[in-house]
């Protein structure tokens, strides 16, 4: 403890300011985490053990979108590329055109999950510390 003594009115004022600032601080933290997660996935999709890069279009199709929520935020990291699931999880069997595949998985999202989780935790701690100081 720092030994600082606050009156109830001072404490209430600090908590009111923190309440007004926490939503934007969390949004910044979530958005930053999403951008770092997107970069990690793109990096993992840049060759083995992830998928090889041919044109770069698949790797560049990954995006992160952060949205504000009351007193918080959410972020979605994803791709609309049709080969995404097949590259991540592999594919065995015939496709809709009757072509038969035995494609192994080239995981690039799964290996990024722990990094994204620990980064989000760190970013949330920083956001809370920012508004409480």
MARBABA-709054 format. One record per atom (N, C-alpha, C): atom name; residue number from 1; residue in three letters; chain; x, y, z. Coordinates in steps of 0.02 Angstrom, whole numbers. Layout:
<atoms>
   atom    nr   rest   kette       xx       yy       zz
     CA   NUM    ALA       A        X        Y        Z
...
</atoms>
This chain:
<atoms>
   atom    nr   rest   kette       xx       yy       zz
      N     1    UNK       A       42      -59        0
     CA     1    UNK       A        0        0        0
      C     1    UNK       A       45       62        0
      N     2    UNK       A       19      115      -27
     CA     2    UNK       A       57      177      -33
      C     2    UNK       A       48      222       27
      N     3    UNK       A        0      208       68
     CA     3    UNK       A      -11      250      127
      C     3    UNK       A      -54      311      111
      N     4    UNK       A      -83      316       52
     CA     4    UNK       A     -126      372       34
      C     4    UNK       A     -195      359       64
      N     5    UNK       A     -220      409       97
     CA     5    UNK       A     -286      405      127
      C     5    UNK       A     -334      448       87
      N     6    UNK       A     -389      418       66
     CA     6    UNK       A     -439      455       28
      C     6    UNK       A     -502      462       69
      N     7    UNK       A     -534      519       62
     CA     7    UNK       A     -600      527       93
      C     7    UNK       A     -650      488       51
      N     8    UNK       A     -707      473       78
     CA     8    UNK       A     -757      439       38
      C     8    UNK       A     -776      478      -25
      N     9    UNK       A     -777      544      -21
     CA     9    UNK       A     -794      585      -80
      C     9    UNK       A     -739      579     -133
      N    10    UNK       A     -675      579     -111
     CA    10    UNK       A     -620      572     -158
      C    10    UNK       A     -622      504     -192
      N    11    UNK       A     -634      452     -153
     CA    11    UNK       A     -638      385     -181
      C    11    UNK       A     -696      380     -230
      N    12    UNK       A     -753      409     -213
     CA    12    UNK       A     -811      408     -258
      C    12    UNK       A     -795      444     -323
      N    13    UNK       A     -759      499     -319
     CA    13    UNK       A     -740      536     -379
      C    13    UNK       A     -693      496     -423
      N    14    UNK       A     -644      463     -393
     CA    14    UNK       A     -598      421     -432
      C    14    UNK       A     -634      363     -465
      N    15    UNK       A     -681      333     -429
     CA    15    UNK       A     -718      277     -457
      C    15    UNK       A     -765      300     -513
      N    16    UNK       A     -795      359     -506
     CA    16    UNK       A     -837      387     -560
      C    16    UNK       A     -795      399     -623
      N    17    UNK       A     -735      428     -615
     CA    17    UNK       A     -691      439     -673
      C    17    UNK       A     -672      373     -704
      N    18    UNK       A     -656      323     -664
     CA    18    UNK       A     -637      257     -690
      C    18    UNK       A     -695      226     -728
      N    19    UNK       A     -755      233     -702
     CA    19    UNK       A     -814      205     -736
      C    19    UNK       A     -824      236     -804
      N    20    UNK       A     -810      301     -810
     CA    20    UNK       A     -818      335     -874
      C    20    UNK       A     -763      316     -923
      N    21    UNK       A     -706      296     -899
     CA    21    UNK       A     -648      282     -941
      C    21    UNK       A     -639      208     -958
      N    22    UNK       A     -671      163     -921
     CA    22    UNK       A     -656       92     -930
      C    22    UNK       A     -679       66     -998
      N    23    UNK       A     -736       87    -1022
     CA    23    UNK       A     -760       63    -1087
      C    23    UNK       A     -711       78    -1144
      N    24    UNK       A     -691      141    -1153
     CA    24    UNK       A     -642      156    -1205
      C    24    UNK       A     -575      121    -1194
      N    25    UNK       A     -553      114    -1132
     CA    25    UNK       A     -489       81    -1119
      C    25    UNK       A     -493        7    -1138
      N    26    UNK       A     -548      -25    -1122
     CA    26    UNK       A     -556      -95    -1140
      C    26    UNK       A     -560     -103    -1216
      N    27    UNK       A     -595      -57    -1249
     CA    27    UNK       A     -600      -60    -1322
      C    27    UNK       A     -530      -56    -1353
      N    28    UNK       A     -489       -9    -1330
     CA    28    UNK       A     -421       -3    -1357
      C    28    UNK       A     -382      -68    -1346
      N    29    UNK       A     -388      -97    -1286
     CA    29    UNK       A     -352     -158    -1270
      C    29    UNK       A     -374     -217    -1313
      N    30    UNK       A     -439     -224    -1322
     CA    30    UNK       A     -467     -278    -1363
      C    30    UNK       A     -447     -269    -1436
      N    31    UNK       A     -451     -207    -1460
     CA    31    UNK       A     -433     -194    -1530
      C    31    UNK       A     -359     -210    -1542
      N    32    UNK       A     -316     -189    -1495
     CA    32    UNK       A     -245     -202    -1501
      C    32    UNK       A     -231     -277    -1500
      N    33    UNK       A     -264     -313    -1455
     CA    33    UNK       A     -256     -385    -1451
      C    33    UNK       A     -277     -418    -1517
      N    34    UNK       A     -332     -395    -1545
     CA    34    UNK       A     -356     -422    -1609
      C    34    UNK       A     -306     -412    -1665
      N    35    UNK       A     -276     -352    -1666
     CA    35    UNK       A     -226     -337    -1717
      C    35    UNK       A     -164     -382    -1709
      N    36    UNK       A     -143     -392    -1647
     CA    36    UNK       A      -86     -436    -1634
      C    36    UNK       A     -103     -509    -1651
      N    37    UNK       A     -164     -530    -1635
     CA    37    UNK       A     -186     -598    -1651
      C    37    UNK       A     -189     -608    -1726
      N    38    UNK       A     -215     -559    -1762
     CA    38    UNK       A     -217     -563    -1835
      C    38    UNK       A     -147     -570    -1864
      N    39    UNK       A     -101     -531    -1837
     CA    39    UNK       A      -31     -534    -1861
      C    39    UNK       A       -1     -602    -1846
      N    40    UNK       A      -16     -631    -1788
     CA    40    UNK       A       11     -696    -1770
      C    40    UNK       A      -16     -750    -1817
      N    41    UNK       A      -82     -747    -1831
     CA    41    UNK       A     -112     -797    -1877
      C    41    UNK       A      -82     -789    -1946
      N    42    UNK       A      -76     -728    -1969
     CA    42    UNK       A      -45     -717    -2035
      C    42    UNK       A       27     -744    -2037
      N    43    UNK       A       63     -732    -1983
     CA    43    UNK       A      131     -759    -1980
      C    43    UNK       A      132     -835    -1981
      N    44    UNK       A       85     -866    -1945
     CA    44    UNK       A       80     -939    -1945
      C    44    UNK       A       59     -966    -2012
      N    45    UNK       A       24     -925    -2053
     CA    45    UNK       A        1     -946    -2119
      C    45    UNK       A       52     -928    -2173
      N    46    UNK       A      115     -922    -2153
     CA    46    UNK       A      167     -901    -2200
      C    46    UNK       A      217     -957    -2213
      N    47    UNK       A      195    -1018    -2212
     CA    47    UNK       A      239    -1075    -2225
      C    47    UNK       A      236    -1126    -2170
      N    48    UNK       A      269    -1181    -2180
     CA    48    UNK       A      266    -1237    -2133
      C    48    UNK       A      289    -1219    -2064
      N    49    UNK       A      254    -1245    -2013
     CA    49    UNK       A      205    -1299    -2016
      C    49    UNK       A      135    -1277    -2038
      N    50    UNK       A      124    -1212    -2048
     CA    50    UNK       A       60    -1188    -2075
      C    50    UNK       A       59    -1196    -2150
      N    51    UNK       A        8    -1166    -2182
     CA    51    UNK       A        3    -1172    -2255
      C    51    UNK       A       58    -1132    -2290
      N    52    UNK       A       79    -1157    -2347
     CA    52    UNK       A      128    -1120    -2388
      C    52    UNK       A       95    -1060    -2420
      N    53    UNK       A      134    -1009    -2435
     CA    53    UNK       A      109     -950    -2468
      C    53    UNK       A      121     -957    -2543
      N    54    UNK       A       68     -951    -2581
     CA    54    UNK       A       74     -953    -2654
      C    54    UNK       A       67     -882    -2682
      N    55    UNK       A        9     -851    -2668
     CA    55    UNK       A       -2     -783    -2691
      C    55    UNK       A       -4     -733    -2635
      N    56    UNK       A      -16     -756    -2574
     CA    56    UNK       A      -23     -711    -2516
      C    56    UNK       A      -95     -689    -2505
      N    57    UNK       A     -139     -706    -2551
     CA    57    UNK       A     -209     -685    -2545
      C    57    UNK       A     -242     -715    -2484
      N    58    UNK       A     -230     -780    -2471
     CA    58    UNK       A     -261     -811    -2412
      C    58    UNK       A     -235     -779    -2348
      N    59    UNK       A     -171     -773    -2342
     CA    59    UNK       A     -141     -742    -2282
      C    59    UNK       A     -169     -672    -2272
      N    60    UNK       A     -175     -634    -2325
     CA    60    UNK       A     -200     -565    -2320
      C    60    UNK       A     -275     -561    -2309
      N    61    UNK       A     -310     -617    -2316
     CA    61    UNK       A     -383     -616    -2306
      C    61    UNK       A     -402     -614    -2231
      N    62    UNK       A     -355     -626    -2187
     CA    62    UNK       A     -369     -625    -2115
      C    62    UNK       A     -378     -553    -2092
      N    63    UNK       A     -430     -542    -2053
     CA    63    UNK       A     -442     -474    -2026
      C    63    UNK       A     -468     -478    -1955
      N    64    UNK       A     -460     -424    -1919
     CA    64    UNK       A     -488     -419    -1852
      C    64    UNK       A     -535     -359    -1851
      N    65    UNK       A     -593     -368    -1820
     CA    65    UNK       A     -643     -315    -1815
      C    65    UNK       A     -663     -308    -1742
      N    66    UNK       A     -649     -250    -1714
     CA    66    UNK       A     -666     -236    -1644
      C    66    UNK       A     -731     -195    -1642
      N    67    UNK       A     -773     -210    -1594
     CA    67    UNK       A     -836     -175    -1585
      C    67    UNK       A     -843     -153    -1512
      N    68    UNK       A     -869      -94    -1504
     CA    68    UNK       A     -882      -68    -1437
      C    68    UNK       A     -946     -100    -1409
      N    69    UNK       A     -944     -115    -1345
     CA    69    UNK       A    -1001     -138    -1307
      C    69    UNK       A    -1007      -92    -1246
      N    70    UNK       A    -1065      -91    -1213
     CA    70    UNK       A    -1068      -51    -1152
      C    70    UNK       A    -1016      -76    -1102
      N    71    UNK       A     -971      -32    -1083
     CA    71    UNK       A     -918      -48    -1035
      C    71    UNK       A     -873     -105    -1057
      N    72    UNK       A     -863     -112    -1122
     CA    72    UNK       A     -820     -165    -1146
      C    72    UNK       A     -813     -165    -1221
      N    73    UNK       A     -792     -221    -1247
     CA    73    UNK       A     -783     -228    -1319
      C    73    UNK       A     -779     -302    -1336
      N    74    UNK       A     -784     -316    -1401
     CA    74    UNK       A     -773     -383    -1426
      C    74    UNK       A     -734     -377    -1491
      N    75    UNK       A     -698     -429    -1507
     CA    75    UNK       A     -659     -429    -1568
      C    75    UNK       A     -667     -497    -1602
      N    76    UNK       A     -677     -495    -1667
     CA    76    UNK       A     -680     -555    -1707
      C    76    UNK       A     -621     -557    -1754
      N    77    UNK       A     -585     -611    -1754
     CA    77    UNK       A     -530     -621    -1800
      C    77    UNK       A     -550     -678    -1846
      N    78    UNK       A     -548     -666    -1911
     CA    78    UNK       A     -570     -719    -1956
      C    78    UNK       A     -553     -705    -2029
      N    79    UNK       A     -575     -751    -2070
     CA    79    UNK       A     -566     -746    -2142
      C    79    UNK       A     -630     -770    -2176
      N    80    UNK       A     -644     -742    -2234
     CA    80    UNK       A     -699     -767    -2275
      C    80    UNK       A     -674     -812    -2331
      N    81    UNK       A     -610     -826    -2331
     CA    81    UNK       A     -581     -868    -2383
      C    81    UNK       A     -608     -939    -2376
      N    82    UNK       A     -632     -969    -2430
     CA    82    UNK       A     -663    -1035    -2425
      C    82    UNK       A     -615    -1091    -2405
      N    83    UNK       A     -550    -1081    -2415
     CA    83    UNK       A     -503    -1134    -2397
      C    83    UNK       A     -481    -1132    -2324
      N    84    UNK       A     -506    -1085    -2286
     CA    84    UNK       A     -484    -1077    -2216
      C    84    UNK       A     -492    -1139    -2174
      N    85    UNK       A     -552    -1167    -2171
     CA    85    UNK       A     -563    -1228    -2131
      C    85    UNK       A     -521    -1286    -2155
      N    86    UNK       A     -518    -1294    -2221
     CA    86    UNK       A     -480    -1350    -2250
      C    86    UNK       A     -406    -1345    -2232
      N    87    UNK       A     -379    -1285    -2235
     CA    87    UNK       A     -308    -1276    -2219
      C    87    UNK       A     -295    -1288    -2144
      N    88    UNK       A     -339    -1264    -2102
     CA    88    UNK       A     -330    -1271    -2030
      C    88    UNK       A     -339    -1343    -2006
      N    89    UNK       A     -391    -1376    -2031
     CA    89    UNK       A     -409    -1442    -2004
      C    89    UNK       A     -394    -1501    -2051
      N    90    UNK       A     -376    -1486    -2114
     CA    90    UNK       A     -366    -1539    -2162
      C    90    UNK       A     -432    -1561    -2193
      N    91    UNK       A     -427    -1605    -2244
     CA    91    UNK       A     -488    -1628    -2277
      C    91    UNK       A     -473    -1696    -2309
      N    92    UNK       A     -515    -1745    -2294
     CA    92    UNK       A     -508    -1811    -2323
      C    92    UNK       A     -576    -1830    -2353
      N    93    UNK       A     -575    -1849    -2416
     CA    93    UNK       A     -636    -1870    -2449
      C    93    UNK       A     -652    -1829    -2511
      N    94    UNK       A     -710    -1843    -2541
     CA    94    UNK       A     -728    -1807    -2602
      C    94    UNK       A     -757    -1738    -2586
      N    95    UNK       A     -743    -1689    -2628
     CA    95    UNK       A     -773    -1623    -2621
      C    95    UNK       A     -839    -1621    -2660
      N    96    UNK       A     -869    -1562    -2664
     CA    96    UNK       A     -935    -1557    -2696
      C    96    UNK       A     -932    -1571    -2771
      N    97    UNK       A     -872    -1569    -2801
     CA    97    UNK       A     -865    -1585    -2872
      C    97    UNK       A     -843    -1657    -2884
      N    98    UNK       A     -837    -1696    -2830
     CA    98    UNK       A     -818    -1766    -2836
      C    98    UNK       A     -743    -1779    -2836
      N    99    UNK       A     -703    -1727    -2829
     CA    99    UNK       A     -630    -1736    -2825
      C    99    UNK       A     -613    -1763    -2756
      N   100    UNK       A     -567    -1811    -2752
     CA   100    UNK       A     -550    -1843    -2689
      C   100    UNK       A     -484    -1814    -2663
      N   101    UNK       A     -485    -1796    -2599
     CA   101    UNK       A     -426    -1765    -2568
      C   101    UNK       A     -405    -1804    -2506
      N   102    UNK       A     -342    -1800    -2490
     CA   102    UNK       A     -315    -1823    -2427
      C   102    UNK       A     -266    -1770    -2403
      N   103    UNK       A     -294    -1712    -2386
     CA   103    UNK       A     -254    -1654    -2369
      C   103    UNK       A     -243    -1651    -2293
      N   104    UNK       A     -181    -1649    -2271
     CA   104    UNK       A     -168    -1645    -2199
      C   104    UNK       A     -183    -1574    -2173
      N   105    UNK       A     -193    -1567    -2108
     CA   105    UNK       A     -203    -1500    -2080
      C   105    UNK       A     -138    -1460    -2079
      N   106    UNK       A     -144    -1396    -2090
     CA   106    UNK       A      -88    -1349    -2084
      C   106    UNK       A     -110    -1295    -2034
      N   107    UNK       A     -110    -1315    -1970
     CA   107    UNK       A     -136    -1271    -1918
      C   107    UNK       A      -99    -1205    -1916
      N   108    UNK       A     -138    -1151    -1913
     CA   108    UNK       A     -109    -1084    -1907
      C   108    UNK       A     -150    -1042    -1859
      N   109    UNK       A     -213    -1059    -1849
     CA   109    UNK       A     -254    -1023    -1801
      C   109    UNK       A     -245    -1052    -1731
      N   110    UNK       A     -252    -1118    -1726
     CA   110    UNK       A     -245    -1151    -1661
      C   110    UNK       A     -182    -1133    -1624
      N   111    UNK       A     -124    -1133    -1658
     CA   111    UNK       A      -62    -1115    -1623
      C   111    UNK       A      -60    -1042    -1599
      N   112    UNK       A     -105    -1000    -1624
     CA   112    UNK       A     -105     -930    -1603
      C   112    UNK       A     -151     -917    -1543
      N   113    UNK       A     -192     -965    -1525
     CA   113    UNK       A     -243     -955    -1473
      C   113    UNK       A     -212     -939    -1405
      N   114    UNK       A     -162     -976    -1383
     CA   114    UNK       A     -131     -962    -1318
      C   114    UNK       A     -100     -892    -1317
      N   115    UNK       A      -68     -873    -1371
     CA   115    UNK       A      -39     -806    -1375
      C   115    UNK       A      -93     -752    -1369
      N   116    UNK       A     -148     -761    -1405
     CA   116    UNK       A     -202     -713    -1403
      C   116    UNK       A     -231     -708    -1333
      N   117    UNK       A     -241     -765    -1300
     CA   117    UNK       A     -269     -764    -1232
      C   117    UNK       A     -224     -730    -1182
      N   118    UNK       A     -160     -745    -1184
     CA   118    UNK       A     -114     -714    -1136
      C   118    UNK       A     -106     -640    -1151
      N   119    UNK       A     -107     -621    -1216
     CA   119    UNK       A     -102     -551    -1234
      C   119    UNK       A     -164     -513    -1210
      N   120    UNK       A     -222     -542    -1218
     CA   120    UNK       A     -284     -510    -1195
      C   120    UNK       A     -283     -499    -1120
      N   121    UNK       A     -261     -549    -1083
     CA   121    UNK       A     -256     -542    -1010
      C   121    UNK       A     -210     -484     -991
      N   122    UNK       A     -152     -481    -1022
     CA   122    UNK       A     -105     -426    -1009
      C   122    UNK       A     -135     -359    -1027
      N   123    UNK       A     -167     -355    -1085
     CA   123    UNK       A     -198     -292    -1107
      C   123    UNK       A     -254     -270    -1060
      N   124    UNK       A     -293     -317    -1034
     CA   124    UNK       A     -347     -300     -987
      C   124    UNK       A     -318     -273     -921
      N   125    UNK       A     -264     -304     -898
     CA   125    UNK       A     -231     -279     -838
      C   125    UNK       A     -207     -207     -847
      N   126    UNK       A     -178     -194     -906
     CA   126    UNK       A     -154     -126     -920
      C   126    UNK       A     -212      -77     -924
      N   127    UNK       A     -268      -98     -954
     CA   127    UNK       A     -327      -54     -960
      C   127    UNK       A     -354      -36     -892
      N   128    UNK       A     -360      -84     -848
     CA   128    UNK       A     -386      -71     -781
      C   128    UNK       A     -338      -26     -741
      N   129    UNK       A     -274      -41     -746
     CA   129    UNK       A     -224        1     -711
      C   129    UNK       A     -226       72     -737
      N   130    UNK       A     -236       80     -802
     CA   130    UNK       A     -238      147     -833
      C   130    UNK       A     -295      189     -804
      N   131    UNK       A     -353      159     -796
     CA   131    UNK       A     -410      199     -772
      C   131    UNK       A     -411      207     -697
      N   132    UNK       A     -375      166     -661
     CA   132    UNK       A     -375      172     -588
      C   132    UNK       A     -318      216     -561
      N   133    UNK       A     -273      239     -604
     CA   133    UNK       A     -219      281     -580
      C   133    UNK       A     -237      354     -584
</atoms>
